[in-house]
Amino acid sequence: MRNSGFRLIIIGIMVLLDVYVFQAIKVVSHAASPKWKLIIYGIYWTLSGAAILTLVLLPFLNYDSWPRAVRTYVFATIVGLFFAKIIAVVFLLLDDLRRLIQWASGKLFFPNTEGEAIGSEKISRSVFLSWVGLAAGGGLFATLMYGFSNKYNYEVRKIQLAFNNLPQSFKGLRIVHISDIHSGSFTNKKAVEKGVELILKQNPDIICFTGDLVNDRSNEMEMFMDVFGRLKAPLGVYSIFGNHDYGDYVIWDNPDIKRTNLENLKAVHASLGWRLLMNEHVVIERGEDQIAMLGIENWSAKRNFARYGRMADAYAGTEKYPFKILLSHDPSHWDAEVTMIYKDVDLMLAGHTHGMQFGVEVPGFKWSPVQYVYNKWAGLYEEGDQKLYVNRGFGFIGYPGRVGILPEITLIQLV
């Protein structure tokens, strides 16, 4: 939004969308009374005009000084309107294409007749598709607005995983897996505290956090240190970095500031009492048995994300342990390296996708647009004896809400 050229292009597209969608609104409201037409048109142009005016005035509004919650909701509302109109336009274009084909056919094959005969129909297909387009776009916008209320609606998902090679002392081990806290997005500390209390109620033996503690900057954790500092478990809390933790999406004044930010974030993990794993492993003992906990920095098979992880370093020395758990932020690591090379890693825990914070999940079926980018995006996946669990994320980023894909606390019990 700060790039003036890009901003002007977006404004231009939004104006064209507004004018185009308004034609459909006029079609579906043609039978309404003048009073209702005025109300309908007024609501439409008030919302659309406010979005465009905000974008026009953005360079003069000192946007960065606005309260974080206001910035987040304003941005999300504008983006929601934009995509809602895009959805509506798909149907309107289909109708225009139909009418163009019908008109062209009439000119070519029936030059002495009218191109479109709809007089005998109670409602023309043009009106029908206009209604469908507006309903689809309006439904999407309403759904996104409703999703604002779900962002702290934490869901505990419980799953039992069976492994033949699990040491006797670790049978029944309770692991709480959380991921993608994104503390820089939080605006309600009390709601976050309830999420942490819900984690503690699961009585975990181990807590594993798989990256993205912040959006960009280490100081985003300042007001939440006391909240997440409460996370304790008898066998420890283990954590790794995700792609957002490196500050790669910020234009820093110089490289030294970026490096300092990363060091400060390492110190945050230490202050919380979390064992941050940086391409290394630790040995966890219970009774007379031992297992290995491996953790690597962000490693992605996708070109848009940097690779800091060094799996070979984390794995070295773990060959002698009968059971291995890997913390790796990006689930694309699973297919690209883990199942190909490290076949004795029994369980990998990941996050990153958030389930796109938008989708549908019902028993036996789940769908999200993110699945067209990540084939492993939420829940449990298995390859032979190896298992991957992808957490849907504790926090949120960009869109301050959740639709269909709720924030997740995973309780994994090894049996």
C-alpha positions as CSV (number, residue, x, y, z in Angstrom):
1,M,0.0,0.0,0.0
2,R,2.9,2.4,0.5
3,N,4.0,2.1,-3.1
4,S,2.2,4.9,-4.8
5,G,2.2,3.3,-8.3
6,F,0.8,0.1,-7.0
7,R,-1.7,2.0,-4.8
8,L,-3.0,3.9,-7.9
9,I,-3.4,0.7,-9.9
10,I,-5.4,-0.8,-7.0
11,I,-7.6,2.3,-6.8
12,G,-8.2,2.3,-10.5
13,I,-9.2,-1.4,-10.4
14,M,-11.5,-0.7,-7.5
15,V,-13.3,2.1,-9.3
16,L,-13.9,-0.1,-12.3
17,L,-15.2,-2.9,-10.1
18,D,-17.5,-0.5,-8.3
19,V,-19.0,0.9,-11.5
20,Y,-19.4,-2.6,-13.0
21,V,-21.0,-4.1,-10.0
22,F,-23.3,-1.1,-9.6
23,Q,-24.8,-2.0,-13.0
24,A,-25.9,-5.3,-11.5
25,I,-27.3,-3.6,-8.4
26,K,-29.4,-1.4,-10.7
27,V,-30.7,-4.4,-12.6
28,V,-31.8,-6.3,-9.4
29,S,-33.3,-3.2,-7.8
30,H,-35.2,-2.0,-10.9
31,A,-38.6,-2.9,-9.3
32,A,-37.8,-1.3,-6.0
33,S,-39.4,2.0,-4.9
34,P,-37.4,5.2,-5.3
35,K,-37.0,5.3,-1.5
36,W,-35.5,1.8,-1.4
37,K,-33.3,2.4,-4.4
38,L,-31.9,5.5,-2.6
39,I,-31.1,3.4,0.5
40,I,-29.6,0.5,-1.5
41,Y,-27.5,2.9,-3.7
42,G,-26.5,4.9,-0.6
43,I,-25.2,1.9,1.3
44,Y,-23.3,0.6,-1.7
45,W,-21.5,3.9,-2.5
46,T,-20.9,4.8,1.1
47,L,-18.9,1.5,1.6
48,S,-17.2,1.7,-1.8
49,G,-16.5,5.4,-1.6
50,A,-15.1,5.1,1.9
51,A,-12.7,2.3,0.8
52,I,-11.5,4.2,-2.2
53,L,-11.2,7.5,-0.3
54,T,-9.1,5.7,2.4
55,L,-6.7,4.4,-0.2
56,V,-6.5,7.9,-1.9
57,L,-5.7,9.7,1.4
58,L,-3.5,6.9,2.8
59,P,-0.2,8.9,2.2
60,F,-1.6,11.8,4.2
61,L,-3.3,9.9,7.1
62,N,-0.1,8.9,9.0
63,Y,-1.4,5.3,8.8
64,D,1.5,3.8,10.7
65,S,0.5,5.8,13.8
66,W,-3.0,4.4,14.0
67,P,-3.8,1.9,16.7
68,R,-2.8,-1.6,15.5
69,A,-6.4,-2.9,15.8
70,V,-7.8,0.0,13.7
71,R,-5.1,-0.6,11.0
72,T,-5.9,-4.3,10.9
73,Y,-9.6,-4.0,10.6
74,V,-9.5,-1.1,8.0
75,F,-7.1,-3.1,5.9
76,A,-9.1,-6.3,6.2
77,T,-12.4,-4.6,5.4
78,I,-11.0,-3.0,2.2
79,V,-9.5,-6.3,1.1
80,G,-12.8,-8.1,1.9
81,L,-14.7,-5.6,-0.3
82,F,-12.2,-6.0,-3.1
83,F,-12.4,-9.8,-3.2
84,A,-16.2,-9.8,-2.7
85,K,-16.6,-7.7,-5.8
86,I,-14.1,-9.9,-7.7
87,I,-16.4,-12.9,-6.9
88,A,-19.5,-11.0,-8.1
89,V,-17.8,-9.9,-11.3
90,V,-17.1,-13.5,-12.2
91,F,-20.8,-14.1,-12.5
92,L,-21.5,-10.8,-14.2
93,L,-18.8,-11.5,-16.8
94,L,-20.4,-14.9,-17.5
95,D,-23.7,-13.1,-18.1
96,D,-22.1,-10.5,-20.4
97,L,-20.3,-13.3,-22.3
98,R,-23.7,-15.1,-22.7
99,R,-25.3,-12.0,-24.0
100,L,-22.4,-11.3,-26.4
101,I,-22.6,-14.7,-27.8
102,Q,-26.4,-14.5,-28.2
103,W,-26.1,-11.1,-29.8
104,A,-23.4,-12.2,-32.2
105,S,-25.4,-15.3,-33.1
106,G,-28.4,-13.2,-33.8
107,K,-26.5,-10.9,-36.1
108,L,-24.9,-13.8,-37.9
109,F,-27.7,-16.3,-38.3
110,F,-30.9,-14.3,-37.6
111,P,-30.2,-10.8,-38.9
112,N,-33.9,-9.9,-39.2
113,T,-34.8,-10.8,-35.6
114,E,-33.9,-9.3,-32.2
115,G,-30.8,-10.6,-30.6
116,E,-32.4,-11.4,-27.2
117,A,-36.0,-12.5,-26.6
118,I,-36.9,-12.5,-23.0
119,G,-40.4,-11.1,-23.0
120,S,-42.0,-14.4,-22.1
121,E,-39.7,-15.1,-19.1
122,K,-40.8,-14.0,-15.6
123,I,-37.2,-13.2,-14.7
124,S,-34.4,-12.9,-17.3
125,R,-31.2,-14.9,-17.0
126,S,-29.4,-11.5,-16.8
127,V,-31.3,-10.7,-13.6
128,F,-30.7,-14.2,-12.2
129,L,-27.0,-14.1,-12.8
130,S,-26.8,-10.6,-11.3
131,W,-28.6,-11.9,-8.2
132,V,-26.2,-14.9,-8.0
133,G,-23.1,-12.7,-8.4
134,L,-24.2,-10.2,-5.8
135,A,-25.3,-13.0,-3.4
136,A,-21.9,-14.7,-3.8
137,G,-19.9,-11.5,-3.3
138,G,-22.1,-10.3,-0.5
139,G,-22.0,-13.7,1.1
140,L,-18.2,-13.7,1.0
141,F,-18.0,-10.2,2.5
142,A,-20.4,-11.1,5.3
143,T,-18.5,-14.3,6.0
144,L,-15.2,-12.4,6.3
145,M,-16.8,-9.9,8.7
146,Y,-18.2,-12.7,10.8
147,G,-14.8,-14.3,10.9
148,F,-13.5,-11.4,12.9
149,S,-15.2,-13.0,16.0
150,N,-13.4,-16.3,15.5
151,K,-9.8,-15.3,15.8
152,Y,-9.6,-16.2,19.5
153,N,-12.0,-19.1,19.4
154,Y,-9.3,-21.7,20.2
155,E,-10.1,-25.3,19.4
156,V,-8.4,-28.2,21.1
157,R,-7.9,-31.1,18.7
158,K,-6.9,-34.4,20.4
159,I,-5.2,-37.2,18.5
160,Q,-3.6,-40.5,19.5
161,L,-0.6,-41.7,17.4
162,A,0.7,-45.2,17.6
163,F,4.3,-46.2,17.0
164,N,5.7,-49.7,17.2
165,N,9.2,-48.3,18.1
166,L,8.1,-46.0,20.9
167,P,10.1,-46.7,24.1
168,Q,8.1,-48.1,26.9
169,S,8.7,-45.1,29.2
170,F,7.2,-42.7,26.6
171,K,4.0,-44.6,26.1
172,G,1.1,-42.2,27.0
173,L,3.3,-39.2,26.5
174,R,1.2,-36.0,26.1
175,I,2.5,-33.4,23.6
176,V,0.8,-30.1,23.2
177,H,1.7,-28.7,19.8
178,I,1.1,-25.0,19.0
179,S,2.3,-22.9,16.1
180,D,2.2,-19.5,14.5
181,I,1.5,-17.3,17.5
182,H,2.1,-14.1,15.5
183,S,2.0,-11.9,18.6
184,G,2.2,-8.8,16.5
185,S,-1.4,-9.3,15.4
186,F,-2.9,-9.7,18.8
187,T,-5.2,-6.9,20.1
188,N,-6.9,-8.7,23.0
189,K,-4.6,-9.9,25.7
190,K,-7.4,-11.4,27.9
191,A,-8.4,-13.6,25.0
192,V,-4.9,-14.8,24.4
193,E,-4.6,-15.6,28.2
194,K,-7.6,-17.8,27.8
195,G,-5.9,-19.7,25.0
196,V,-2.8,-20.2,27.2
197,E,-5.0,-21.5,30.1
198,L,-6.5,-23.9,27.7
199,I,-3.1,-25.2,26.8
200,L,-2.2,-25.7,30.4
201,K,-5.5,-27.6,31.1
202,Q,-4.3,-30.3,28.7
203,N,-1.6,-31.3,31.3
204,P,1.1,-31.8,28.7
205,D,4.3,-33.6,29.4
206,I,6.0,-31.6,26.6
207,I,5.0,-28.4,24.7
208,C,6.3,-27.9,21.2
209,F,6.1,-24.6,19.3
210,T,6.8,-24.7,15.6
211,G,7.6,-21.2,14.7
212,D,6.4,-17.6,13.9
213,L,6.3,-16.2,17.4
214,V,6.2,-12.7,15.9
215,N,5.2,-11.1,12.6
216,D,8.5,-9.3,12.1
217,R,9.9,-7.6,15.2
218,S,11.1,-9.1,18.5
219,N,9.4,-6.2,20.5
220,E,6.0,-7.5,19.4
221,M,6.3,-9.9,22.4
222,E,6.8,-7.3,25.1
223,M,3.2,-7.2,26.3
224,F,2.8,-11.0,26.1
225,M,5.9,-12.2,27.9
226,D,4.0,-12.8,31.1
227,V,1.2,-14.6,29.2
228,F,3.4,-17.1,27.3
229,G,5.9,-17.3,30.1
230,R,3.3,-19.4,31.9
231,L,3.8,-22.3,29.5
232,K,5.6,-24.9,31.4
233,A,5.8,-28.7,31.1
234,P,7.6,-31.4,33.0
235,L,9.8,-32.4,30.1
236,G,10.2,-28.9,28.8
237,V,9.0,-26.4,26.1
238,Y,10.8,-26.7,22.8
239,S,10.6,-24.1,20.0
240,I,11.9,-23.2,16.6
241,F,11.9,-20.2,14.2
242,G,9.4,-19.8,11.4
243,N,9.8,-17.7,8.2
244,H,8.4,-14.5,9.9
245,D,10.8,-14.7,12.8
246,Y,13.8,-13.6,10.7
247,G,12.4,-10.1,9.9
248,D,12.8,-10.8,6.2
249,Y,9.6,-8.9,5.4
250,V,10.8,-5.5,6.9
251,I,12.9,-2.9,5.2
252,W,15.6,-2.3,7.9
253,D,17.8,0.7,8.1
254,N,20.8,-1.5,8.0
255,P,21.7,-5.2,8.3
256,D,23.0,-4.8,11.9
257,I,19.5,-3.8,13.1
258,K,18.0,-6.8,11.5
259,R,20.7,-9.1,13.1
260,T,20.0,-7.4,16.5
261,N,16.3,-8.1,16.1
262,L,17.0,-11.8,15.6
263,E,19.3,-12.0,18.6
264,N,16.7,-10.2,20.7
265,L,14.1,-12.8,19.6
266,K,16.4,-15.6,20.6
267,A,16.6,-13.9,24.0
268,V,12.8,-13.8,24.1
269,H,12.6,-17.6,23.8
270,A,15.2,-18.0,26.5
271,S,13.4,-15.6,28.8
272,L,10.2,-17.5,28.3
273,G,12.1,-20.7,29.4
274,W,11.7,-22.3,26.0
275,R,14.5,-24.3,24.5
276,L,15.0,-22.9,21.0
277,L,16.4,-25.5,18.7
278,M,18.6,-24.0,15.9
279,N,19.5,-26.9,13.6
280,E,20.3,-29.1,16.5
281,H,18.8,-31.8,18.7
282,V,18.3,-32.5,22.4
283,V,17.9,-35.8,24.2
284,I,14.7,-36.2,26.3
285,E,14.8,-38.8,29.1
286,R,11.9,-40.5,30.8
287,G,12.4,-43.3,33.1
288,E,15.2,-45.5,31.6
289,D,14.5,-44.5,28.0
290,Q,15.6,-41.7,25.7
291,I,14.3,-40.1,22.5
292,A,15.6,-37.3,20.3
293,M,13.9,-34.0,19.7
294,L,15.2,-32.3,16.6
295,G,14.6,-28.7,15.6
296,I,15.6,-26.8,12.5
297,E,15.3,-23.3,11.3
298,N,12.9,-22.5,8.6
299,W,13.3,-24.8,5.6
300,S,10.8,-24.6,2.7
301,A,10.5,-26.2,-0.7
302,K,8.7,-23.1,-1.9
303,R,10.7,-20.5,-3.8
304,N,9.2,-17.6,-2.0
305,F,10.5,-18.6,1.4
306,A,14.1,-18.7,2.6
307,R,16.0,-21.8,3.7
308,Y,17.9,-21.4,6.9
309,G,17.5,-24.9,8.1
310,R,20.2,-27.5,8.1
311,M,18.7,-30.8,8.7
312,A,22.0,-32.7,8.5
313,D,23.3,-30.7,11.5
314,A,20.2,-31.4,13.5
315,Y,20.1,-35.1,12.6
316,A,23.8,-35.8,13.3
317,G,24.2,-37.9,16.4
318,T,20.6,-39.0,16.6
319,E,21.0,-42.3,14.8
320,K,21.3,-44.2,18.1
321,Y,18.0,-43.1,19.5
322,P,15.0,-45.3,18.8
323,F,12.5,-42.6,18.4
324,K,12.8,-39.1,16.8
325,I,10.5,-36.0,16.8
326,L,11.3,-33.2,14.3
327,L,10.1,-29.6,14.7
328,S,10.1,-28.0,11.3
329,H,7.9,-24.9,10.5
330,D,7.1,-25.4,6.9
331,P,5.2,-28.7,5.9
332,S,6.7,-28.7,2.4
333,H,9.9,-29.9,4.1
334,W,8.2,-33.2,4.7
335,D,8.0,-34.4,1.1
336,A,11.1,-32.5,-0.1
337,E,13.6,-33.9,2.4
338,V,12.3,-35.7,5.5
339,T,10.5,-38.7,3.8
340,M,13.2,-38.9,1.1
341,I,16.3,-38.9,3.2
342,Y,15.5,-39.1,6.9
343,K,13.2,-42.1,7.0
344,D,13.8,-42.8,10.7
345,V,12.2,-39.5,11.8
346,D,9.0,-40.9,13.3
347,L,7.0,-37.7,13.9
348,M,7.3,-34.2,12.3
349,L,5.4,-31.3,13.7
350,A,4.8,-28.2,11.5
351,G,2.6,-25.2,11.0
352,H,3.0,-22.2,8.7
353,T,-0.2,-22.6,6.5
354,H,-2.8,-21.4,9.1
355,G,-5.2,-23.4,6.9
356,M,-5.2,-19.9,5.2
357,Q,-7.6,-19.0,8.1
358,F,-10.4,-19.7,5.6
359,G,-12.0,-22.9,4.5
360,V,-14.5,-25.6,5.3
361,E,-14.0,-28.5,7.7
362,V,-16.7,-31.1,8.4
363,P,-16.2,-34.8,9.4
364,G,-14.7,-36.5,6.4
365,F,-14.1,-33.4,4.4
366,K,-11.8,-30.4,4.5
367,W,-11.1,-27.7,1.9
368,S,-9.1,-24.4,1.9
369,P,-7.6,-22.4,-1.0
370,V,-4.2,-23.1,0.6
371,Q,-4.4,-26.7,-0.5
372,Y,-3.6,-25.6,-4.1
373,V,-0.2,-24.4,-2.8
374,Y,0.5,-27.0,0.0
375,N,-0.7,-30.5,-0.4
376,K,0.0,-31.0,3.4
377,W,-1.8,-28.1,5.0
378,A,-3.8,-29.2,8.1
379,G,-4.0,-32.3,10.3
380,L,-2.4,-35.7,10.1
381,Y,-0.5,-37.2,7.1
382,E,1.3,-40.5,7.0
383,E,4.0,-42.0,4.8
384,G,4.8,-45.5,5.7
385,D,5.7,-45.5,9.4
386,Q,6.4,-41.8,9.4
387,K,3.8,-39.2,10.5
388,L,3.4,-35.5,10.0
389,Y,1.0,-33.2,11.9
390,V,0.3,-29.7,10.6
391,N,-1.1,-27.3,13.2
392,R,-3.6,-24.7,11.9
393,G,-2.0,-22.0,14.0
394,F,-2.6,-20.3,17.3
395,G,-2.7,-16.8,16.0
396,F,-3.4,-14.9,12.8
397,I,-1.8,-12.5,10.4
398,G,-3.1,-10.3,7.6
399,Y,-6.8,-11.1,7.9
400,P,-7.8,-10.6,11.6
401,G,-10.2,-13.5,11.7
402,R,-10.9,-17.1,11.0
403,V,-13.6,-18.6,8.7
404,G,-14.1,-22.4,9.0
405,I,-10.5,-23.0,10.1
406,L,-10.3,-22.2,13.8
407,P,-7.1,-21.4,15.8
408,E,-5.7,-24.7,17.0
409,I,-4.2,-26.3,20.1
410,T,-3.2,-29.9,19.4
411,L,-2.9,-32.5,22.0
412,I,-1.0,-35.5,20.7
413,Q,-0.8,-38.6,22.9
414,L,1.7,-41.3,21.9
415,V,0.4,-44.8,22.4
